[in-house]
Amino acid sequence: MGIRALIVDDSAAMRSVVKKILLLSGADVTNCMEAADGIEALEILSREWVDVILTDIHMPGMDGMQLLERLREDDMLGKIPVVLITTESRKEVVERAASLGAKAHVKKPFRPETIRKVLETIMGKEFARGNVTSIEGSDF
């Protein structure tokens, strides 16, 4: 059974980069959905199950913190691991996100292997399965 991921970012280019990293990582990713903000993410989650959410913090509409708050309000959705991929690095913001359930924080710009390693830690062997295509040496 493959991993179903949801990428939430207001930048279509960043969503494409993260999606490409997931697909090149060698992970058993069977479905990679995209949302432009937290509102769209919740709409997708109302009809689809995902195994991991990768989200930015700063977005119009509903930002990543508000998304974390809404996920936490739901018993099932609150169990989905969330990884922040953001330019935000203020300690108080990162700590608040962690208190709302975020499992990891990846600061932009990032190296593709950073995201892969974070997801391997969170998802375990399920994520690491497959043949790894080299994604090292690039920054995004």
KOLGUMI-141411 format. One line per 8 residues: their letters; for each residue x, y, z of N, C-alpha, C. Coordinates in steps of 0.001 Angstrom, whole numbers. Each point is the difference from the previous one (the first is absolute). Layout:
BEGIN
A	X,Y,Z,X,Y,Z,X,Y,Z; ...
//
This chain:
BEGIN
MGIRALIV	843,-1178,0,-843,1178,0,881,1232,0; -217,895,-944,820,1191,-141,-459,1154,864; 852,993,83,-259,1194,792,-810,999,-808; -957,616,678,-810,1065,-588,395,1293,714; 502,967,-774,499,1246,574,-847,1179,-464; -81,1014,859,-664,1255,-329,1009,1119,207; 255,756,-1071,929,1126,38,-829,1274,8; 217,849,1003,-781,1227,157,956,1196,-40
DDSAAMRS	-115,791,-1056,847,1185,-152,-673,911,-1013; 45,1307,227,-620,925,-938,808,153,-1286; 1223,-474,-20,843,55,-1190,-100,-1311,-773; -536,74,-1209,-98,-1191,-847,1390,-554,-299; 983,884,-156,1372,-450,-278,551,-809,1173; -236,460,1233,499,-735,1169,-725,-1335,134; -1303,-30,-270,-723,-1281,46,608,-970,-1001; 353,485,-1179,612,-859,-1020,1357,-523,434
VVKKILLL	785,857,649,1323,-409,483,-140,-1111,1043; -883,202,978,-176,-998,1064,-533,-1301,-595; -930,98,-933,-543,-1197,-651,1107,-752,-733; 836,725,-717,1099,-636,-731,960,-703,965; 290,646,1124,877,-612,1003,-604,-1311,492; -1287,21,297,-659,-1223,473,88,-1109,-1043; -256,344,-1242,1,-1014,-1052,1408,-500,-312; 1004,868,83,1384,-401,-276,658,-712,1178
SGADVTNC	-618,70,1158,616,-537,1214,67,-1519,26; -757,-631,-863,-53,-1446,32,-1049,-518,953; -702,901,648,-1052,-401,942,-1183,-577,-761; -763,-778,704,-1184,-618,-572,-1169,986,91; 82,1074,-799,-1038,1032,-11,-964,-329,-1134; -1249,-280,364,-980,-352,-1027,-887,1165,-400; -102,1001,864,-858,1135,-310,565,1230,683; 143,1083,-766,537,1241,518,-989,1110,-364
MEAADGIE	-782,423,981,-1013,1024,-221,555,1368,376; -610,1057,-548,480,1354,241,-1146,916,385; 321,954,894,-956,1028,409,744,1323,110; -686,1095,-336,615,1319,15,-77,688,1356; -834,-520,903,-93,550,1346,-714,-994,904; -153,365,1262,-626,-901,964,-1450,-316,-320; -720,964,-560,-1404,-225,-349,-109,-1104,-1049; 815,110,-1034,-5,-1020,-1048,469,-1348,547
ALEILSRE	963,28,908,487,-1241,611,-1120,-699,756; -775,757,783,-1108,-598,747,-1075,-555,-930; -218,665,-1130,-958,-517,-983,468,-1355,-526; 1279,-100,-315,557,-1272,-482,-116,-1055,1098; 342,369,1230,-37,-950,1111,-1418,-441,348; -998,754,-407,-1384,-403,258,-424,-1176,-868; 760,-256,-1072,-364,-1097,-906,1131,-998,-268; 1216,329,436,1168,-848,-257,776,-215,1288
WVDVILTD	572,-1184,172,907,-245,1121,1418,201,-490; 848,595,835,1420,124,-316,811,-539,1171; 1215,-398,-303,893,-540,1021,934,1054,580; 201,1099,-740,881,1073,455,-414,1299,-683; 156,1104,741,-270,1331,-533,1291,805,91; 377,624,-1109,1168,884,-35,-538,1392,-282; 155,928,941,-642,1304,-146,925,1166,294; -260,1074,-711,611,1287,294,-751,610,1191
IHMPGMDG	545,1028,609,-721,703,1056,-697,1223,-577; 748,829,-714,-529,1273,-470,-716,-164,-1339; -1340,60,52,-838,-107,-1193,-1227,874,203; -540,545,-1088,-1263,739,136,-1146,-979,249; -1150,521,337,-1149,-875,283,146,-590,1380; 402,-1245,63,280,-665,1271,1464,-400,-1; 754,539,958,1431,-304,39,274,-1355,652; 1268,-370,39,382,-1307,535,-310,-184,1475
MQLLERLR	105,1058,794,-324,-96,1433,-1490,-243,188; -805,716,-752,-1445,-199,86,-365,-1415,-454; 695,-497,-1021,-230,-1374,-456,332,-982,1124; 1130,189,664,368,-872,1117,-1063,28,1094; -506,1198,307,-1052,119,1016,-1239,-784,-393; -402,109,-1262,-1199,-696,-474,215,-1510,-18; 1182,-447,-386,290,-1437,-2,-85,-545,1414; 536,745,937,28,-444,1400,-1405,-144,586
EDDMLGKI	-956,761,-524,-1383,-58,483,-697,-1302,-387; 537,-699,-979,-615,-1221,-509,815,-1207,461; -661,-981,619,713,-1171,533,789,-761,-1061; -577,-179,-1174,684,-756,-1054,1056,849,-710; -378,1196,-435,939,853,-740,1177,423,875; -229,95,1285,1064,380,920,1110,-1030,117; -225,-1193,-519,1006,-1064,43,928,8,-1215; -336,789,-1018,827,47,-1210,1283,777,304
PVVLITTE	1170,-579,-272,1251,734,226,80,1219,-919; 415,1127,584,136,1249,-751,1448,463,68; 552,335,-1175,1350,541,-109,-117,1423,-528; 603,951,703,29,1377,-460,1165,178,-956; -264,593,-1155,1052,362,-944,-196,1489,-241; 847,833,630,-293,1424,73,1257,844,160; -128,1279,-283,1087,941,262,23,411,1465; -1068,-299,712,-137,401,1406,986,-774,869
SRKEVVER	748,741,806,945,-671,893,-24,558,1422; -901,948,270,-66,540,1363,-369,-1121,967; 777,-65,1071,-146,-1079,973,-1424,-116,531; -620,1115,342,-1343,-45,569,-1036,-531,-994; 201,270,-1281,-932,-483,-1024,184,-1510,-198; 1253,-435,-81,291,-1423,-188,-482,-794,1220; 217,533,1204,-463,-680,1217,-1524,-69,54; -664,1074,-423,-1471,-23,-16,-504,-1052,-978
AASLGAKA	632,-80,-1170,-389,-1004,-988,185,-1401,575; 1104,-223,692,240,-1304,623,-1061,-302,1051; -394,1015,764,-1030,-215,1025,-1355,-314,-624; -186,415,-1258,-1244,-295,-721,76,-1322,-765; 1145,-675,95,102,-1322,-594,951,-154,-1160; 657,1067,-444,961,-138,-1096,1129,-928,442; 352,-950,-846,1026,-991,342,1405,446,-359; 116,950,-960,1329,443,-433,-108,1360,-665
HVKKPFRP	1167,649,-123,104,1322,-614,1179,-32,-958; -244,307,-1271,1054,102,-1003,1,1443,-473; 1138,676,149,90,1412,-361,388,150,-1472; -733,874,-700,345,363,-1374,1132,1018,64; 973,-42,-889,216,-1037,-1007,481,-1287,661; -210,-1095,-685,333,-1301,567,640,-870,-1068; 625,-1047,457,562,-1002,-904,-1004,-1149,-64; -198,-572,-1158,-987,-1078,-140,196,-1144,983
ETIRKVLE	1256,-348,280,234,-1119,909,-471,319,1420; -103,1285,336,-508,383,1321,-1446,-443,151; -807,291,-1001,-1408,-412,45,-99,-1513,28; 799,-667,-810,-36,-1463,-30,339,-582,1372; 1039,524,643,399,-512,1313,-1069,254,1053; -611,1173,-36,-1070,318,952,-1158,-976,-195; -374,-232,-1238,-1115,-911,-265,333,-1441,347; 1243,-404,-209,408,-1346,414,-140,-154,1512
TIMGKEFA	376,1045,740,-102,-40,1459,-1459,-101,434; -848,780,-623,-1416,31,383,-762,-1220,-502; 243,-367,-1258,-788,-1057,-642,643,-1375,141; 1277,-38,322,681,-1274,186,237,-747,-1298; 42,-1311,100,326,-856,-1145,-995,150,-1138; -1237,326,313,-1014,192,-1048,444,1064,-992; 597,1083,508,460,1061,-885,1262,-395,-737; 903,-672,690,1318,-279,-547,17,-1092,-1062
RGNVTSIE	-1107,-697,-176,-50,-1085,-960,273,490,-1421; 606,-816,-825,170,329,-1409,1423,351,-347; 224,225,-1274,1320,361,-492,156,1504,65; 1071,447,611,228,1427,158,711,542,-1225; -586,1026,-585,652,747,-1055,759,1119,683; 1206,287,-436,795,1026,667,-690,1353,-96; -223,615,1147,-573,1330,52,945,938,733; 1199,-476,259,967,794,734,627,1038,-929
GSDF	500,1069,613,714,1019,-744,-871,1137,-502; -1274,4,315,-895,1072,-422,-557,709,1225; -196,1289,-148,-650,793,1046,-1293,550,-554; -1030,52,854,-1282,570,-425,-464,983,1039
//
